[in-house]
Amino acid sequence: MGNDASRVLEDVSRVVDTSVASVGALGRITFDPRQAARLADLIAKHDFPGLIGALTSRRPLAPDFFPAWIRRAGGYFPKFAQVLSVRADLIEDPQVLEGLSRCLEDMPSRPAAEVQAVLRQEGLDQLCDSLGPALNAGTVAQVHSLSLHGLELVLKVTFPEARRRFDTDFRLFGHARQILGALKLNDEKANIVAAMFDAVGKSEQSVLAEFDLREEANAMQIADGLLPMWPAVYAQWKQCLSAGLSHGLPHVAAAALQGAEAASAAWRMAVPAPVESLVTPGAMVMTRAGGESLQQLMATKPKDGAMVFLGLVVPFMGWLLLTQSSSRRGAGDAD
């Protein structure tokens, strides 16, 4: 009897806490025109009749139902879909996972007029007439070819409206996180989802920093300065790799790494160089690195792309992170 009463009290407490959190979230959304408009936009882009029909008839939703909505929603949602796409412990349908993994691919590019408006806002009017076609579009930025003074360059721009949408999406995710916390669910999947929502909140600062292209230009300059040291570092890494292969890695991993090591002699790495006088918070002009991007390689030759990623990108990024970590520790010691 005592246990039953305790469970009833817990349920009542959960309902009250959830109601308070929901009313609080609704109030904050209602009094913030940007949040209210974004929530209305998300609802308008969602096929709610299809969702309700599937729930009431117990028929399964099409695998592309939520991935398609996420692509239409834009903002932070496609980035969140990338996180969900590797969580087979939460989403059992492999077709849904595959659809989520593609949410950042083939994003629609914005018209040239919008890009030129950003250039004028950033004080780069002189680039408007040199703007070429869009090369790639994402949730944060768009990349165009650019012909300037006889040079073939690349222009990357971010959009203030997209930045505001991301900021609003983080507020909405925060409300959802509070409501989820008030529910006090204790099953494993609920705890995983709660942890993911916490991670969204913690990533806000770093994600929003992507809209300041000066940070990216600085990172590119650091990487370019370290690049001359890479061949010697990479040779050492391959020696360690050979030693690891001889000590019995799992067969699949060993085969993949052996293939990467054999192909690595033909690989070359280049970092685009930003044009310092043409870098602003919302726009950056840089040189063309040439060659084939990893994204293109993964799309056209998945096996080769996987080998490059495993055998070159992973060790290079790991080395950069270690280098930056060491330099920060050194700066701290000097202080």
C-alpha positions in Angstrom: 0.0 0.0 0.0 2.8 2.3 0.9 4.6 1.8 -2.4 1.4 2.5 -4.3 0.9 5.7 -2.5 4.5 6.7 -3.1 4.1 6.0 -6.8 0.9 8.1 -6.9 2.7 11.0 -5.3 5.6 10.7 -7.7 3.1 10.7 -10.7 1.3 13.8 -9.3 4.6 15.5 -8.7 5.7 14.7 -12.2 2.5 16.0 -13.7 2.7 19.3 -11.7 6.3 19.9 -12.5 5.8 19.1 -16.2 2.7 21.5 -16.3 4.7 24.3 -14.7 7.6 23.8 -17.1 5.3 23.6 -20.1 3.4 26.8 -19.0 6.7 28.6 -18.4 8.0 27.6 -21.8 4.8 28.6 -23.5 4.9 32.0 -21.8 8.5 32.6 -22.8 7.7 31.6 -26.4 4.5 33.7 -26.5 6.3 36.9 -25.3 9.2 36.4 -27.7 8.0 37.2 -31.2 11.0 35.4 -32.8 10.4 32.2 -30.8 6.7 32.3 -31.5 7.2 32.9 -35.3 9.8 30.1 -35.4 7.5 27.6 -33.6 4.7 28.5 -36.0 7.1 28.0 -38.9 8.1 24.6 -37.6 4.5 23.5 -37.2 3.5 24.8 -40.6 6.3 22.7 -42.2 5.4 19.5 -40.4 2.8 17.2 -41.8 0.7 17.1 -38.6 -2.3 15.5 -40.3 0.0 12.7 -41.5 1.5 12.3 -38.1 -1.9 12.2 -36.3 -3.3 9.8 -38.9 -0.3 7.4 -38.4 -0.6 7.5 -34.6 -4.4 6.9 -34.6 -4.3 4.1 -37.1 -1.1 2.6 -35.8 0.3 2.5 -39.3 4.1 3.1 -39.6 5.3 6.5 -40.8 7.3 6.6 -44.0 11.1 6.3 -43.3 11.7 9.8 -44.8 8.9 11.4 -42.7 11.1 13.0 -40.1 14.2 13.5 -42.2 12.1 15.4 -44.8 10.6 17.6 -42.2 14.1 18.3 -40.7 15.4 19.4 -44.1 12.4 21.7 -44.5 12.8 23.1 -41.0 16.5 24.1 -41.5 18.2 26.0 -38.8 19.9 23.9 -36.2 17.7 20.8 -36.9 19.8 19.3 -39.7 22.9 19.4 -37.5 20.9 17.7 -34.7 19.8 15.1 -37.3 23.5 14.2 -37.9 23.8 13.4 -34.2 20.6 11.3 -34.3 21.8 9.4 -37.4 24.4 7.5 -35.4 22.1 6.6 -32.6 20.9 3.1 -33.6 20.2 2.6 -29.9 17.4 5.1 -30.2 16.2 4.7 -33.7 15.9 1.1 -34.9 14.9 1.7 -38.5 18.1 1.8 -40.7 16.3 3.7 -43.4 15.4 6.5 -41.0 19.0 6.6 -39.8 20.2 6.9 -43.4 17.7 9.6 -44.1 18.9 11.6 -41.0 22.5 11.2 -42.1 21.8 12.9 -45.4 20.0 15.9 -43.9 23.1 18.1 -44.3 23.7 17.1 -47.9 22.4 18.9 -50.9 21.0 21.9 -49.0 19.3 24.3 -51.3 21.5 27.3 -52.2 20.3 30.8 -51.7 20.0 33.2 -54.6 22.9 35.3 -55.7 21.0 38.5 -54.6 21.1 37.3 -51.0 24.8 36.7 -51.1 25.4 40.1 -52.7 23.3 41.7 -49.9 25.6 40.1 -47.3 28.7 41.4 -49.2 27.3 44.9 -49.1 26.5 44.6 -45.5 30.1 43.4 -44.8 31.5 46.3 -46.8 32.7 44.1 -49.7 30.6 45.7 -52.4 33.5 45.3 -54.9 33.0 41.6 -54.9 29.4 41.6 -56.1 30.1 41.8 -59.8 32.8 39.0 -59.5 30.5 36.5 -57.8 30.3 33.1 -59.6 27.9 30.2 -59.1 27.3 28.5 -55.8 29.6 25.5 -55.2 28.1 24.3 -51.9 25.4 25.2 -49.4 25.0 24.3 -45.8 23.0 25.3 -42.8 25.6 27.9 -41.7 27.3 29.1 -44.8 27.3 29.1 -48.6 30.4 28.8 -50.9 30.7 30.5 -54.3 33.4 30.7 -56.9 34.9 34.1 -57.3 37.0 35.7 -60.1 39.0 38.6 -58.9 41.9 40.3 -60.7 42.4 37.3 -62.9 42.5 34.9 -60.0 40.1 32.0 -59.4 39.1 32.2 -55.7 36.4 31.0 -53.4 34.0 33.1 -51.4 32.2 31.8 -48.2 29.4 33.8 -46.6 27.1 33.4 -43.6 23.7 34.8 -43.3 22.5 37.0 -40.3 19.0 35.5 -40.7 20.4 32.0 -40.4 22.3 33.0 -37.3 19.2 34.4 -35.7 17.3 31.2 -36.5 20.0 29.0 -34.9 19.8 31.2 -31.8 16.1 30.8 -31.6 16.3 27.0 -32.2 18.7 26.8 -29.2 16.1 28.6 -27.1 13.4 26.1 -28.2 15.7 23.1 -27.5 16.2 24.6 -24.1 12.5 24.7 -23.4 12.2 21.1 -24.5 15.1 20.1 -22.2 13.3 21.7 -19.2 10.1 19.9 -20.0 11.9 16.6 -20.5 13.7 17.1 -17.1 10.4 17.8 -15.4 9.0 14.5 -16.7 11.6 12.7 -14.6 11.7 9.6 -16.8 14.0 6.9 -15.7 14.2 4.5 -18.6 17.4 4.1 -20.5 16.3 5.8 -23.8 14.8 8.8 -22.0 18.2 9.3 -20.2 20.0 9.1 -23.5 17.7 11.7 -25.1 18.1 13.9 -22.0 21.9 13.7 -22.3 21.7 14.6 -26.0 19.6 17.7 -25.2 22.1 18.7 -22.6 24.9 18.3 -25.2 22.9 20.6 -27.5 22.9 23.3 -24.9 26.6 22.9 -24.2 27.4 23.1 -28.0 25.6 26.3 -28.5 28.6 28.6 -28.1 30.8 26.6 -30.5 28.1 26.2 -33.1 27.2 29.9 -33.1 30.9 30.7 -33.4 30.8 29.1 -36.9 29.0 32.2 -38.1 32.1 34.3 -37.4 34.3 33.5 -40.4 37.3 35.3 -38.8 37.6 32.3 -36.5 37.7 29.9 -39.4 40.3 32.1 -41.2 42.5 32.0 -38.1 42.2 28.2 -37.9 43.1 27.9 -41.5 46.2 30.0 -41.0 47.3 27.9 -38.1 46.8 24.7 -40.0 48.7 26.1 -43.0 51.6 27.1 -40.7 51.8 23.6 -39.3 51.5 21.8 -42.7 55.3 21.8 -43.5 55.8 19.7 -40.3 53.1 17.2 -41.3 55.1 14.8 -43.6 57.5 13.9 -40.8 54.7 13.5 -38.3 52.7 11.4 -40.8 55.7 9.1 -41.4 56.0 8.5 -37.7 52.2 7.8 -37.5 52.5 5.2 -40.3 55.4 3.5 -38.4 53.2 3.3 -35.3 50.4 2.0 -37.5 52.5 -0.8 -38.9 53.5 -1.8 -35.3 49.8 -1.8 -34.3 48.9 -3.9 -37.3 51.5 -6.5 -36.3 50.0 -6.7 -32.8 46.7 -8.1 -34.0 44.0 -5.4 -34.6 40.5 -6.7 -35.5 40.5 -8.1 -39.0 38.2 -5.5 -40.5 40.1 -2.5 -38.9 43.4 -4.0 -39.9 42.4 -4.5 -43.6 41.1 -0.9 -43.8 44.2 0.5 -42.3 46.5 -1.6 -44.5 44.6 -0.3 -47.5 44.9 3.3 -46.3 48.7 2.9 -45.7 49.2 1.4 -49.2 47.3 4.3 -50.9 48.7 7.1 -48.8 51.8 7.6 -51.0 49.6 9.3 -53.6 47.8 11.5 -51.1 48.5 15.2 -50.8 46.9 17.7 -48.4 46.4 21.5 -49.0 44.8 24.2 -46.8 43.1 27.1 -48.5 44.6 30.5 -47.6 42.3 33.3 -46.6 42.8 36.7 -48.3 43.3 38.7 -45.1 42.0 42.0 -46.5 38.8 40.2 -47.6 37.8 38.5 -44.3 35.0 39.8 -42.2 32.6 38.2 -39.7 30.2 37.3 -42.4 32.3 36.8 -45.5 35.7 35.3 -46.3 37.6 35.1 -49.6 40.2 32.3 -49.9 42.3 30.6 -52.4 41.3 27.4 -54.1 43.1 24.4 -52.6 42.6 22.3 -55.8 42.2 18.6 -55.9 39.1 16.8 -54.8 37.3 17.4 -51.5 36.6 14.6 -49.1 32.9 15.3 -49.5 33.1 14.8 -53.3 35.3 11.7 -52.8 32.8 10.1 -50.4 30.0 10.8 -52.8 31.7 9.4 -55.9 34.1 6.8 -54.5 32.9 5.8 -51.0 35.6 3.2 -50.5 38.4 5.6 -51.4 36.8 8.3 -49.4 36.7 6.1 -46.3 40.4 5.2 -46.7 41.3 8.9 -47.0 39.3 9.7 -43.9 40.7 6.9 -41.9 44.2 7.0 -43.1 44.8 10.8 -43.5 42.0 13.0 -42.1 41.8 11.3 -38.7 45.5 11.4 -37.9 45.9 14.9 -39.3 43.0 16.3 -37.2 44.2 14.4 -34.1 47.6 15.9 -34.6 46.2 19.4 -34.9 44.2 19.0 -31.8 47.2 17.7 -29.9 49.3 20.6 -31.2 46.8 23.2 -30.1 46.3 21.6 -26.8 50.0 21.6 -26.2 50.4 25.2 -27.2 47.6 26.2 -24.8 49.3 24.4 -22.0 52.5 26.1 -22.8 50.9 29.5 -22.8 49.3 28.7 -19.5 52.7 27.7 -18.1 54.3 30.9 -19.3 51.6 33.0 -17.6 
